[in-house]
Amino acid sequence: MKKCIFAVDDEENIRELYGVALNSAGFDCRCFVDGDSLFAALETKKPALIILDIMLDGYDGYTILQKLKESPATRNIPVIMVSAKGEELSKVKGLDMGADDYIAKPFGVLELIARINANLRRTDDRTALAYSDISIDENKHTVTVANETLTLTLKEYELLKLLVTNAPNIVSRDIIINTVWGEDYFGETRTLDIHIASVRKAISDSKAAINTVRGVGYFLK
């Protein structure tokens, strides 16, 4: 069964983007122009995740988020907040109010799908991640391949976890760098290539392998 995603945005072109991108990615996407239409839909359908723009006519995103988190029926639905790029205070406020993630406009489709999949996987299983014969225990901070425990550096662990979380979907180079090294990282992009090579070697006994989409990113398959 397709997982249902609700998306709230008062810009028609953004709603169209959500619809095309998410439906193409295998989700059932339903878009709403404001908070009233969202809450009306929530009375009959509980989505797997909500994408919520901050700047809206009527109720703004913060007000909607507060109502979602106050209700026992909706408080556990993961919410990704969306706002204009560079609005650091918006990001902090949304996360402090209980949002699960934040994405800045303009965003790429690959980044959007990666963020959605990452949040859905965290919701499905907050302690253990797995793909093929690769298993990651976030509580113990361990990785096993074919039941053999690996020894990884912290960056290698975070890199592999990101790929497993999104597998078999592509994770872009920018998302990997921002997630593993941080948005303020200005070092050589060659660093990522070196770490990818190290992780490839570490999981060489796995049935899964890291695949490269040149100029785009990586995925496990």
Sine and cosine of phi, psi and omega as CSV:
sin_phi,cos_phi,sin_psi,cos_psi,sin_omega,cos_omega
0.00,0.00,0.71,-0.71,0.02,-1.00
-0.93,0.38,0.65,-0.76,0.08,-1.00
-0.98,0.18,0.69,-0.73,-0.06,-1.00
-1.00,-0.01,0.74,-0.67,0.05,-1.00
-0.88,-0.48,0.79,-0.61,0.13,-0.99
-0.99,-0.13,0.69,-0.72,0.02,-1.00
-0.77,-0.64,0.76,-0.65,-0.04,-1.00
-0.89,-0.46,0.87,-0.50,0.05,-1.00
-0.35,-0.94,0.66,-0.75,-0.02,-1.00
-1.00,0.02,0.03,1.00,0.07,-1.00
-0.99,-0.12,0.85,-0.53,-0.07,-1.00
-0.87,0.49,-0.63,0.77,-0.04,-1.00
-0.92,0.39,-0.53,0.85,0.05,-1.00
-0.95,0.32,-0.66,0.75,0.05,-1.00
-0.88,0.48,-0.65,0.76,0.04,-1.00
-0.90,0.43,-0.64,0.77,0.05,-1.00
-0.88,0.48,-0.73,0.68,0.04,-1.00
-0.84,0.54,-0.74,0.67,-0.06,-1.00
-0.86,0.50,-0.75,0.66,-0.03,-1.00
-0.92,0.39,-0.74,0.67,-0.09,-1.00
-0.91,0.41,-0.74,0.68,-0.09,-1.00
-0.96,0.26,-0.63,0.77,0.05,-1.00
-0.91,0.42,-0.61,0.79,0.05,-1.00
-0.92,0.40,-0.47,0.88,0.00,-1.00
-1.00,0.08,0.05,1.00,0.07,-1.00
0.99,-0.13,0.18,0.98,0.04,-1.00
-0.99,-0.14,0.27,-0.96,0.16,-0.99
-0.98,-0.21,0.99,-0.16,-0.10,-1.00
-0.99,-0.11,0.75,-0.66,0.06,-1.00
-0.80,-0.61,0.82,-0.58,-0.12,-0.99
-0.95,-0.31,0.54,-0.84,-0.03,-1.00
-0.70,-0.71,0.53,-0.85,-0.09,-1.00
-1.00,0.03,-0.35,0.94,-0.04,-1.00
-0.38,-0.92,0.02,-1.00,-0.04,-1.00
-0.91,0.41,-0.61,0.80,-0.03,-1.00
-0.87,0.49,-0.71,0.70,-0.01,-1.00
-0.93,0.36,-0.54,0.84,0.06,-1.00
-0.90,0.44,-0.77,0.63,-0.06,-1.00
-0.93,0.37,-0.49,0.87,0.09,-1.00
-0.90,0.43,-0.67,0.75,0.01,-1.00
-0.93,0.36,-0.57,0.82,-0.01,-1.00
-0.91,0.42,-0.32,0.95,0.02,-1.00
-0.94,0.34,-0.39,0.92,-0.04,-1.00
-0.87,-0.49,-0.22,0.98,-0.06,-1.00
-0.57,-0.82,0.73,-0.68,0.07,-1.00
-0.96,-0.29,0.91,-0.41,-0.03,-1.00
-0.98,0.19,0.25,-0.97,0.06,-1.00
-0.98,0.21,-0.42,0.91,-0.04,-1.00
-0.31,-0.95,0.47,-0.88,0.03,-1.00
-0.85,-0.53,0.76,-0.65,0.14,-0.99
-0.98,-0.19,0.83,-0.56,-0.19,-0.98
-0.76,-0.65,0.90,-0.44,0.07,-1.00
-0.96,0.27,0.56,-0.83,-0.02,-1.00
-0.98,0.20,-0.73,0.69,-0.07,-1.00
-1.00,0.03,0.97,-0.24,-0.03,-1.00
-0.72,-0.69,0.43,-0.90,0.15,-0.99
-0.95,0.31,0.54,-0.84,-0.04,-1.00
0.97,0.25,-0.78,-0.63,0.07,-1.00
-0.89,0.46,0.77,-0.64,0.12,-0.99
-0.99,0.13,0.12,-0.99,-0.07,-1.00
-0.87,0.50,-0.57,0.82,-0.01,-1.00
-0.90,0.43,-0.68,0.73,0.00,-1.00
-0.90,0.44,-0.68,0.74,0.03,-1.00
-0.90,0.44,-0.70,0.71,0.01,-1.00
-0.86,0.51,-0.69,0.72,0.01,-1.00
-0.87,0.49,-0.68,0.73,0.02,-1.00
-0.91,0.42,-0.63,0.78,0.02,-1.00
-0.89,0.45,-0.69,0.73,-0.07,-1.00
-0.98,0.22,-0.35,0.94,0.03,-1.00
-0.99,0.15,-0.37,0.93,-0.05,-1.00
-1.00,-0.02,0.80,-0.60,0.05,-1.00
-0.85,0.53,-0.44,0.90,-0.05,-1.00
-0.97,0.24,-0.39,0.92,-0.10,-0.99
-0.81,-0.59,-0.09,1.00,-0.15,-0.99
-0.90,0.43,-0.42,0.91,-0.03,-1.00
-1.00,-0.08,0.04,1.00,0.06,-1.00
-0.97,0.24,0.84,-0.54,0.02,-1.00
-0.90,0.44,0.63,-0.77,-0.04,-1.00
-0.82,-0.58,0.79,-0.61,0.13,-0.99
-0.97,-0.26,0.88,-0.47,0.01,-1.00
-1.00,0.09,0.55,-0.83,-0.02,-1.00
-0.79,-0.61,0.74,-0.67,0.05,-1.00
-0.45,-0.89,0.11,-0.99,-0.02,-1.00
-0.90,0.43,0.56,-0.83,-0.05,-1.00
-0.87,0.49,0.66,-0.75,0.09,-1.00
1.00,-0.04,-0.10,0.99,0.00,-1.00
-1.00,0.09,0.98,0.21,-0.09,-1.00
-0.87,0.50,-0.64,0.77,-0.02,-1.00
-0.90,0.43,-0.58,0.82,0.05,-1.00
-0.89,0.46,-0.68,0.73,0.01,-1.00
-0.88,0.48,-0.76,0.65,-0.04,-1.00
-0.89,0.45,-0.71,0.71,-0.02,-1.00
-0.88,0.47,-0.70,0.72,0.00,-1.00
-0.88,0.47,-0.71,0.71,0.00,-1.00
-0.91,0.41,-0.62,0.78,0.03,-1.00
-0.91,0.42,-0.49,0.87,-0.01,-1.00
-0.99,0.10,-0.06,1.00,0.07,-1.00
0.90,-0.43,0.05,1.00,0.08,-1.00
-0.90,0.44,0.52,-0.85,-0.04,-1.00
-1.00,0.02,-0.41,0.91,-0.04,-1.00
-0.32,-0.95,0.14,-0.99,-0.05,-1.00
-0.57,-0.82,0.65,-0.76,0.07,-1.00
-0.68,-0.73,0.67,-0.75,-0.07,-1.00
-0.99,-0.15,0.63,-0.77,0.13,-0.99
-0.99,0.14,0.61,-0.80,-0.10,1.00
-0.99,0.17,0.57,-0.82,-0.01,-1.00
-0.82,-0.57,0.38,-0.92,0.05,-1.00
-1.00,0.00,0.42,-0.91,-0.02,-1.00
-0.88,0.47,-0.66,0.75,-0.01,-1.00
-0.88,0.47,-0.66,0.75,0.02,-1.00
-0.90,0.43,-0.69,0.72,0.00,-1.00
-0.85,0.52,-0.76,0.65,-0.02,-1.00
-0.89,0.45,-0.65,0.76,0.01,-1.00
-0.89,0.46,-0.69,0.73,0.01,-1.00
-0.90,0.43,-0.67,0.74,0.01,-1.00
-0.89,0.47,-0.75,0.66,-0.02,-1.00
-0.88,0.47,-0.63,0.77,0.01,-1.00
-0.88,0.47,-0.69,0.72,-0.01,-1.00
-0.95,0.33,-0.59,0.81,0.03,-1.00
-0.92,0.39,-0.63,0.78,0.02,-1.00
-0.93,0.37,-0.61,0.79,0.06,-1.00
-0.90,0.44,-0.57,0.82,0.02,-1.00
-0.95,0.32,-0.66,0.75,-0.02,-1.00
-0.91,0.42,-0.64,0.77,-0.04,-1.00
-0.43,-0.90,0.97,-0.24,-0.12,-0.99
-1.00,0.09,-0.06,1.00,-0.02,-1.00
-0.87,-0.50,-0.50,0.87,-0.08,-1.00
-0.79,-0.62,0.69,-0.72,0.07,-1.00
-0.84,-0.54,0.54,-0.84,0.01,-1.00
-0.44,-0.90,0.54,-0.84,0.16,-0.99
-0.49,-0.87,0.78,-0.62,-0.09,-1.00
0.81,0.58,-0.82,-0.57,0.01,-1.00
-0.98,-0.22,0.32,0.95,0.07,-1.00
-0.99,-0.16,0.81,-0.58,0.01,-1.00
-0.81,-0.59,0.68,-0.73,0.01,-1.00
-0.82,-0.58,0.82,-0.57,0.07,-1.00
-0.97,-0.24,0.96,-0.30,-0.07,-1.00
-0.94,0.33,-0.46,0.89,0.04,-1.00
-0.93,0.36,-0.71,0.71,-0.02,-1.00
-1.00,0.03,-0.19,0.98,-0.01,-1.00
0.86,0.51,0.70,0.71,-0.02,-1.00
-0.85,-0.53,0.43,-0.91,0.05,-1.00
-0.78,-0.62,0.74,-0.67,0.08,-1.00
-0.83,-0.56,0.61,-0.79,0.09,-1.00
-0.81,-0.58,0.86,-0.50,-0.05,-1.00
0.78,0.62,0.68,0.73,0.06,-1.00
0.94,0.34,0.16,0.99,0.08,-1.00
-0.97,-0.26,0.78,-0.62,-0.03,-1.00
-0.97,0.23,0.72,-0.69,-0.01,-1.00
-0.99,-0.10,0.42,-0.91,0.14,-0.99
-0.95,-0.32,0.93,-0.36,-0.05,-1.00
-0.82,-0.57,0.46,-0.89,0.17,-0.99
-0.96,0.27,0.19,-0.98,-0.01,-1.00
-0.87,0.49,-0.69,0.72,-0.01,-1.00
-0.91,0.41,-0.65,0.76,0.04,-1.00
-0.89,0.45,-0.66,0.75,0.03,-1.00
-0.88,0.48,-0.75,0.66,-0.03,-1.00
-0.90,0.43,-0.61,0.79,0.02,-1.00
-0.91,0.42,-0.74,0.67,0.00,-1.00
-0.91,0.42,-0.63,0.77,0.02,-1.00
-0.87,0.49,-0.66,0.75,0.01,-1.00
-0.90,0.44,-0.66,0.75,0.01,-1.00
-0.93,0.37,-0.66,0.75,0.02,-1.00
-0.91,0.42,-0.68,0.74,-0.02,-1.00
-0.85,0.52,-0.60,0.80,-0.07,-1.00
-0.99,-0.17,-0.09,1.00,-0.06,-1.00
-0.84,0.54,0.63,-0.77,0.07,1.00
-1.00,-0.09,0.40,0.92,-0.04,-1.00
-0.99,0.15,0.41,-0.91,0.01,-1.00
-0.96,0.29,0.67,-0.75,0.15,-0.99
-0.92,-0.40,0.83,-0.55,-0.07,-1.00
-0.94,0.34,0.37,-0.93,0.03,-1.00
-0.86,0.51,-0.67,0.74,-0.02,-1.00
-0.89,0.46,-0.67,0.74,0.00,-1.00
-0.91,0.41,-0.65,0.76,0.01,-1.00
-0.88,0.47,-0.74,0.67,-0.01,-1.00
-0.89,0.46,-0.71,0.70,-0.01,-1.00
-0.90,0.44,-0.60,0.80,-0.05,-1.00
-0.98,0.21,-0.71,0.71,-0.11,-0.99
-1.00,0.09,-0.64,0.77,-0.06,-1.00
-0.97,-0.25,-0.28,0.96,0.02,-1.00
0.98,-0.20,0.49,-0.87,-0.07,-1.00
-0.91,0.41,-0.35,0.94,-0.04,-1.00
-1.00,-0.03,0.10,0.99,-0.04,-1.00
-0.95,0.30,0.79,-0.62,-0.01,-1.00
-0.81,-0.58,0.36,0.93,-0.02,-1.00
-0.98,0.20,-0.15,-0.99,-0.02,-1.00
-0.94,0.34,0.72,-0.70,0.07,-1.00
-0.92,0.38,-0.30,0.95,0.06,-1.00
-0.86,0.51,-0.43,0.91,0.03,-1.00
-0.84,0.53,-0.66,0.75,0.02,-1.00
-0.90,0.44,-0.69,0.72,-0.01,-1.00
-0.86,0.50,-0.65,0.76,0.00,-1.00
-0.90,0.43,-0.68,0.74,-0.01,-1.00
-0.94,0.34,-0.60,0.80,0.07,-1.00
-0.87,0.50,-0.69,0.72,0.01,-1.00
-0.88,0.48,-0.65,0.76,0.00,-1.00
-0.91,0.41,-0.67,0.74,0.00,-1.00
-0.93,0.36,-0.63,0.78,0.07,-1.00
-0.82,0.57,-0.72,0.69,0.00,-1.00
-0.90,0.43,-0.65,0.76,-0.05,-1.00
-0.91,0.42,-0.56,0.83,-0.04,-1.00
-0.97,-0.23,0.38,0.93,-0.08,-1.00
-0.87,0.49,-0.39,0.92,0.02,-1.00
-1.00,0.04,-0.01,1.00,-0.03,-1.00
-0.99,0.17,0.41,-0.91,0.12,-0.99
-0.96,0.29,-0.37,0.93,0.04,-1.00
-1.00,-0.06,0.36,-0.93,0.01,-1.00
-0.58,-0.82,0.45,-0.89,0.06,-1.00
-0.99,0.14,0.86,-0.51,0.02,-1.00
-0.97,-0.24,0.54,-0.84,-0.02,-1.00
-0.95,-0.32,0.73,-0.68,0.21,-0.98
-0.94,-0.33,0.97,-0.23,-0.17,-0.99
-0.81,0.58,0.79,-0.61,0.02,-1.00
0.99,0.17,-0.05,1.00,-0.05,-1.00
-0.88,-0.48,-0.89,0.45,-0.05,-1.00
0.11,-0.99,-0.50,-0.87,-0.11,-0.99
-0.67,-0.74,0.38,-0.93,0.09,-1.00
-0.45,-0.89,0.42,-0.91,0.06,-1.00
-1.00,-0.05,0.70,-0.71,0.07,-1.00
-0.47,-0.89,0.00,0.00,0.00,0.00
